[in-house]
Amino acid sequence: MANSLAVTLIVVFSLLVYLILKGPILTGLTTLIARTRTKWDDALVDAKTLHRLSKLVPCLSG
């Protein structure tokens, strides 16, 4: 019983972290990067690197 509760809490926590990253944080970072004059950060947005990293973070936080 305790193990299933722990697994459920980890899954819920990871899902919340993913939704927070995918929503306001990723949108804010993308907007901020678009406003800078440097070009290397635009390449990160174009290659969807931040989107891929947002999928990795919940795995590391759980």
Biopython code that builds the backbone (N, CA, C, O; Angstrom):
import numpy as np
from Bio.PDB.StructureBuilder import StructureBuilder

atoms = [
    (1, "MET", "N", (0.815, -1.197, 0.000)),
    (1, "MET", "CA", (0.000, 0.000, 0.000)),
    (1, "MET", "C", (0.862, 1.265, 0.000)),
    (1, "MET", "O", (0.593, 2.216, -0.733)),
    (2, "ALA", "N", (1.888, 1.255, 0.826)),
    (2, "ALA", "CA", (2.752, 2.434, 0.922)),
    (2, "ALA", "C", (3.547, 2.636, -0.361)),
    (2, "ALA", "O", (3.799, 3.767, -0.777)),
    (3, "ASN", "N", (3.941, 1.523, -0.984)),
    (3, "ASN", "CA", (4.713, 1.638, -2.229)),
    (3, "ASN", "C", (3.875, 2.231, -3.351)),
    (3, "ASN", "O", (4.358, 3.063, -4.119)),
    (4, "SER", "N", (2.634, 1.810, -3.447)),
    (4, "SER", "CA", (1.780, 2.345, -4.512)),
    (4, "SER", "C", (1.472, 3.821, -4.274)),
    (4, "SER", "O", (1.351, 4.593, -5.225)),
    (5, "LEU", "N", (1.346, 4.210, -3.015)),
    (5, "LEU", "CA", (1.127, 5.624, -2.697)),
    (5, "LEU", "C", (2.354, 6.448, -3.060)),
    (5, "LEU", "O", (2.230, 7.547, -3.601)),
    (6, "ALA", "N", (3.539, 5.920, -2.763)),
    (6, "ALA", "CA", (4.774, 6.631, -3.086)),
    (6, "ALA", "C", (4.926, 6.780, -4.593)),
    (6, "ALA", "O", (5.305, 7.848, -5.076)),
    (7, "VAL", "N", (4.638, 5.733, -5.331)),
    (7, "VAL", "CA", (4.738, 5.796, -6.793)),
    (7, "VAL", "C", (3.734, 6.800, -7.351)),
    (7, "VAL", "O", (4.057, 7.567, -8.258)),
    (8, "THR", "N", (2.523, 6.794, -6.811)),
    (8, "THR", "CA", (1.501, 7.736, -7.261)),
    (8, "THR", "C", (1.921, 9.170, -6.988)),
    (8, "THR", "O", (1.734, 10.040, -7.838)),
    (9, "LEU", "N", (2.482, 9.429, -5.819)),
    (9, "LEU", "CA", (2.937, 10.786, -5.489)),
    (9, "LEU", "C", (4.082, 11.232, -6.392)),
    (9, "LEU", "O", (4.141, 12.394, -6.793)),
    (10, "ILE", "N", (4.980, 10.326, -6.710)),
    (10, "ILE", "CA", (6.089, 10.674, -7.597)),
    (10, "ILE", "C", (5.574, 10.990, -9.001)),
    (10, "ILE", "O", (6.037, 11.938, -9.635)),
    (11, "VAL", "N", (4.632, 10.207, -9.480)),
    (11, "VAL", "CA", (4.068, 10.448, -10.809)),
    (11, "VAL", "C", (3.326, 11.778, -10.843)),
    (11, "VAL", "O", (3.468, 12.541, -11.798)),
    (12, "VAL", "N", (2.540, 12.061, -9.819)),
    (12, "VAL", "CA", (1.795, 13.321, -9.768)),
    (12, "VAL", "C", (2.762, 14.503, -9.680)),
    (12, "VAL", "O", (2.572, 15.510, -10.363)),
    (13, "PHE", "N", (3.792, 14.387, -8.847)),
    (13, "PHE", "CA", (4.776, 15.451, -8.714)),
    (13, "PHE", "C", (5.493, 15.695, -10.047)),
    (13, "PHE", "O", (5.679, 16.842, -10.453)),
    (14, "SER", "N", (5.891, 14.620, -10.718)),
    (14, "SER", "CA", (6.572, 14.765, -12.007)),
    (14, "SER", "C", (5.662, 15.401, -13.054)),
    (14, "SER", "O", (6.111, 16.213, -13.863)),
    (15, "LEU", "N", (4.401, 15.035, -13.037)),
    (15, "LEU", "CA", (3.440, 15.626, -13.970)),
    (15, "LEU", "C", (3.265, 17.117, -13.699)),
    (15, "LEU", "O", (3.204, 17.910, -14.639)),
    (16, "LEU", "N", (3.186, 17.503, -12.447)),
    (16, "LEU", "CA", (3.062, 18.930, -12.113)),
    (16, "LEU", "C", (4.295, 19.708, -12.545)),
    (16, "LEU", "O", (4.180, 20.809, -13.083)),
    (17, "VAL", "N", (5.473, 19.142, -12.311)),
    (17, "VAL", "CA", (6.712, 19.809, -12.738)),
    (17, "VAL", "C", (6.720, 19.975, -14.247)),
    (17, "VAL", "O", (7.098, 21.033, -14.749)),
    (18, "TYR", "N", (6.312, 18.952, -14.972)),
    (18, "TYR", "CA", (6.273, 19.013, -16.438)),
    (18, "TYR", "C", (5.301, 20.081, -16.921)),
    (18, "TYR", "O", (5.620, 20.850, -17.828)),
    (19, "LEU", "N", (4.119, 20.132, -16.318)),
    (19, "LEU", "CA", (3.122, 21.117, -16.752)),
    (19, "LEU", "C", (3.567, 22.544, -16.449)),
    (19, "LEU", "O", (3.319, 23.455, -17.239)),
    (20, "ILE", "N", (4.217, 22.736, -15.317)),
    (20, "ILE", "CA", (4.718, 24.072, -14.980)),
    (20, "ILE", "C", (5.830, 24.478, -15.946)),
    (20, "ILE", "O", (5.870, 25.617, -16.413)),
    (21, "LEU", "N", (6.727, 23.543, -16.242)),
    (21, "LEU", "CA", (7.803, 23.847, -17.190)),
    (21, "LEU", "C", (7.268, 24.092, -18.592)),
    (21, "LEU", "O", (7.701, 25.019, -19.276)),
    (22, "LYS", "N", (6.337, 23.269, -19.012)),
    (22, "LYS", "CA", (5.807, 23.363, -20.364)),
    (22, "LYS", "C", (4.985, 24.633, -20.557)),
    (22, "LYS", "O", (4.954, 25.190, -21.654)),
    (23, "GLY", "N", (4.332, 25.084, -19.521)),
    (23, "GLY", "CA", (3.465, 26.247, -19.622)),
    (23, "GLY", "C", (4.201, 27.563, -19.477)),
    (23, "GLY", "O", (4.848, 28.023, -20.417)),
    (24, "PRO", "N", (4.106, 28.172, -18.305)),
    (24, "PRO", "CA", (4.613, 29.543, -18.158)),
    (24, "PRO", "C", (6.132, 29.675, -18.250)),
    (24, "PRO", "O", (6.621, 30.671, -18.784)),
    (25, "ILE", "N", (6.876, 28.723, -17.757)),
    (25, "ILE", "CA", (8.330, 28.876, -17.764)),
    (25, "ILE", "C", (8.888, 28.774, -19.182)),
    (25, "ILE", "O", (9.703, 29.603, -19.587)),
    (26, "LEU", "N", (8.461, 27.780, -19.927)),
    (26, "LEU", "CA", (8.956, 27.609, -21.295)),
    (26, "LEU", "C", (8.502, 28.749, -22.203)),
    (26, "LEU", "O", (9.265, 29.214, -23.050)),
    (27, "THR", "N", (7.271, 29.194, -22.028)),
    (27, "THR", "CA", (6.767, 30.320, -22.815)),
    (27, "THR", "C", (7.549, 31.593, -22.498)),
    (27, "THR", "O", (7.909, 32.351, -23.399)),
    (28, "GLY", "N", (7.805, 31.820, -21.221)),
    (28, "GLY", "CA", (8.569, 33.000, -20.815)),
    (28, "GLY", "C", (9.991, 32.975, -21.326)),
    (28, "GLY", "O", (10.506, 33.993, -21.789)),
    (29, "LEU", "N", (10.632, 31.817, -21.247)),
    (29, "LEU", "CA", (12.001, 31.708, -21.755)),
    (29, "LEU", "C", (12.055, 31.912, -23.265)),
    (29, "LEU", "O", (12.960, 32.574, -23.773)),
    (30, "THR", "N", (11.101, 31.352, -23.970)),
    (30, "THR", "CA", (11.062, 31.520, -25.422)),
    (30, "THR", "C", (10.874, 32.981, -25.798)),
    (30, "THR", "O", (11.520, 33.471, -26.724)),
    (31, "THR", "N", (10.001, 33.676, -25.092)),
    (31, "THR", "CA", (9.786, 35.093, -25.345)),
    (31, "THR", "C", (11.032, 35.907, -25.030)),
    (31, "THR", "O", (11.408, 36.800, -25.789)),
    (32, "LEU", "N", (11.666, 35.595, -23.916)),
    (32, "LEU", "CA", (12.879, 36.302, -23.519)),
    (32, "LEU", "C", (14.002, 36.079, -24.536)),
    (32, "LEU", "O", (14.716, 37.017, -24.892)),
    (33, "ILE", "N", (14.153, 34.854, -24.996)),
    (33, "ILE", "CA", (15.190, 34.546, -25.978)),
    (33, "ILE", "C", (14.916, 35.258, -27.305)),
    (33, "ILE", "O", (15.852, 35.702, -27.970)),
    (34, "ALA", "N", (13.662, 35.369, -27.691)),
    (34, "ALA", "CA", (13.330, 36.042, -28.947)),
    (34, "ALA", "C", (13.667, 37.525, -28.904)),
    (34, "ALA", "O", (13.891, 38.133, -29.951)),
    (35, "ARG", "N", (13.709, 38.115, -27.727)),
    (35, "ARG", "CA", (13.987, 39.555, -27.609)),
    (35, "ARG", "C", (15.465, 39.892, -27.590)),
    (35, "ARG", "O", (15.826, 41.056, -27.766)),
    (36, "THR", "N", (16.327, 38.915, -27.382)),
    (36, "THR", "CA", (17.757, 39.216, -27.336)),
    (36, "THR", "C", (18.318, 39.359, -28.738)),
    (36, "THR", "O", (17.714, 38.917, -29.715)),
    (37, "ARG", "N", (19.483, 39.986, -28.818)),
    (37, "ARG", "CA", (20.114, 40.201, -30.120)),
    (37, "ARG", "C", (21.066, 39.077, -30.490)),
    (37, "ARG", "O", (21.527, 39.012, -31.630)),
    (38, "THR", "N", (21.366, 38.199, -29.558)),
    (38, "THR", "CA", (22.299, 37.113, -29.871)),
    (38, "THR", "C", (21.619, 36.058, -30.729)),
    (38, "THR", "O", (20.398, 35.907, -30.699)),
    (39, "LYS", "N", (22.420, 35.336, -31.487)),
    (39, "LYS", "CA", (21.871, 34.372, -32.443)),
    (39, "LYS", "C", (21.908, 32.929, -31.936)),
    (39, "LYS", "O", (21.091, 32.106, -32.349)),
    (40, "TRP", "N", (22.864, 32.614, -31.031)),
    (40, "TRP", "CA", (22.994, 31.224, -30.600)),
    (40, "TRP", "C", (21.784, 30.768, -29.806)),
    (40, "TRP", "O", (21.409, 29.597, -29.871)),
    (41, "ASP", "N", (21.166, 31.671, -29.058)),
    (41, "ASP", "CA", (19.989, 31.256, -28.289)),
    (41, "ASP", "C", (18.767, 31.081, -29.194)),
    (41, "ASP", "O", (17.875, 30.290, -28.888)),
    (42, "ASP", "N", (18.725, 31.815, -30.300)),
    (42, "ASP", "CA", (17.654, 31.598, -31.282)),
    (42, "ASP", "C", (17.756, 30.203, -31.891)),
    (42, "ASP", "O", (16.741, 29.576, -32.197)),
    (43, "ALA", "N", (18.986, 29.721, -32.066)),
    (43, "ALA", "CA", (19.183, 28.370, -32.598)),
    (43, "ALA", "C", (18.656, 27.321, -31.620)),
    (43, "ALA", "O", (18.135, 26.288, -32.043)),
    (44, "LEU", "N", (18.785, 27.577, -30.319)),
    (44, "LEU", "CA", (18.242, 26.650, -29.322)),
    (44, "LEU", "C", (16.716, 26.569, -29.409)),
    (44, "LEU", "O", (16.131, 25.495, -29.273)),
    (45, "VAL", "N", (16.089, 27.712, -29.635)),
    (45, "VAL", "CA", (14.630, 27.734, -29.749)),
    (45, "VAL", "C", (14.196, 27.069, -31.051)),
    (45, "VAL", "O", (13.228, 26.309, -31.073)),
    (46, "ASP", "N", (14.907, 27.355, -32.128)),
    (46, "ASP", "CA", (14.549, 26.760, -33.421)),
    (46, "ASP", "C", (14.698, 25.239, -33.412)),
    (46, "ASP", "O", (13.914, 24.536, -34.050)),
    (47, "ALA", "N", (15.685, 24.734, -32.701)),
    (47, "ALA", "CA", (15.913, 23.291, -32.639)),
    (47, "ALA", "C", (15.050, 22.615, -31.572)),
    (47, "ALA", "O", (15.143, 21.405, -31.366)),
    (48, "LYS", "N", (14.216, 23.397, -30.899)),
    (48, "LYS", "CA", (13.331, 22.892, -29.841)),
    (48, "LYS", "C", (14.096, 22.202, -28.715)),
    (48, "LYS", "O", (13.615, 21.236, -28.123)),
    (49, "THR", "N", (15.293, 22.711, -28.429)),
    (49, "THR", "CA", (16.107, 22.158, -27.361)),
    (49, "THR", "C", (15.437, 22.350, -26.007)),
    (49, "THR", "O", (15.455, 21.447, -25.171)),
    (50, "LEU", "N", (14.851, 23.510, -25.789)),
    (50, "LEU", "CA", (14.191, 23.766, -24.514)),
    (50, "LEU", "C", (12.984, 22.853, -24.313)),
    (50, "LEU", "O", (12.711, 22.427, -23.191)),
    (51, "HIS", "N", (12.271, 22.555, -25.374)),
    (51, "HIS", "CA", (11.129, 21.644, -25.283)),
    (51, "HIS", "C", (11.599, 20.239, -24.897)),
    (51, "HIS", "O", (10.955, 19.557, -24.100)),
    (52, "ARG", "N", (12.710, 19.824, -25.463)),
    (52, "ARG", "CA", (13.237, 18.500, -25.135)),
    (52, "ARG", "C", (13.749, 18.456, -23.703)),
    (52, "ARG", "O", (13.561, 17.456, -23.009)),
    (53, "LEU", "N", (14.389, 19.518, -23.257)),
    (53, "LEU", "CA", (14.863, 19.564, -21.876)),
    (53, "LEU", "C", (13.710, 19.588, -20.887)),
    (53, "LEU", "O", (13.832, 19.062, -19.780)),
    (54, "SER", "N", (12.593, 20.192, -21.272)),
    (54, "SER", "CA", (11.445, 20.231, -20.369)),
    (54, "SER", "C", (10.865, 18.841, -20.147)),
    (54, "SER", "O", (10.179, 18.616, -19.150)),
    (55, "LYS", "N", (11.122, 17.919, -21.042)),
    (55, "LYS", "CA", (10.678, 16.529, -20.852)),
    (55, "LYS", "C", (11.645, 15.749, -19.963)),
    (55, "LYS", "O", (11.255, 14.754, -19.352)),
    (56, "LEU", "N", (12.900, 16.189, -19.887)),
    (56, "LEU", "CA", (13.899, 15.498, -19.099)),
    (56, "LEU", "C", (13.854, 15.880, -17.628)),
    (56, "LEU", "O", (14.110, 15.038, -16.768)),
    (57, "VAL", "N", (13.537, 17.120, -17.325)),
    (57, "VAL", "CA", (13.565, 17.620, -15.954)),
    (57, "VAL", "C", (12.638, 16.855, -15.003)),
    (57, "VAL", "O", (13.072, 16.537, -13.896)),
    (58, "PRO", "N", (11.394, 16.541, -15.366)),
    (58, "PRO", "CA", (10.548, 15.782, -14.428)),
    (58, "PRO", "C", (11.139, 14.417, -14.080)),
    (58, "PRO", "O", (10.941, 13.932, -12.966)),
    (59, "CYS", "N", (11.849, 13.801, -14.993)),
    (59, "CYS", "CA", (12.478, 12.513, -14.701)),
    (59, "CYS", "C", (13.573, 12.664, -13.655)),
    (59, "CYS", "O", (13.765, 11.794, -12.805)),
    (60, "LEU", "N", (14.276, 13.767, -13.728)),
    (60, "LEU", "CA", (15.349, 14.013, -12.779)),
    (60, "LEU", "C", (14.834, 14.483, -11.423)),
    (60, "LEU", "O", (15.482, 14.258, -10.401)),
    (61, "SER", "N", (13.674, 15.134, -11.411)),
    (61, "SER", "CA", (13.140, 15.656, -10.141)),
    (61, "SER", "C", (12.389, 14.596, -9.352)),
    (61, "SER", "O", (12.232, 14.728, -8.139)),
    (62, "GLY", "N", (11.924, 13.551, -10.015)),
    (62, "GLY", "CA", (11.142, 12.522, -9.343)),
    (62, "GLY", "C", (11.982, 11.539, -8.672)),
    (62, "GLY", "O", (11.468, 10.605, -8.058)),
]
sb = StructureBuilder()
sb.init_structure("model")
sb.init_model(0)
sb.init_chain("A")
sb.init_seg("    ")
for serial, (resi, resn, name, xyz) in enumerate(atoms, 1):
    if name == "N":
        sb.init_residue(resn, " ", resi, " ")
    sb.init_atom(name, np.array(xyz, "f"), 0.0, 1.0, " ", f" {name:<3s}", serial, name[0])
structure = sb.get_structure()
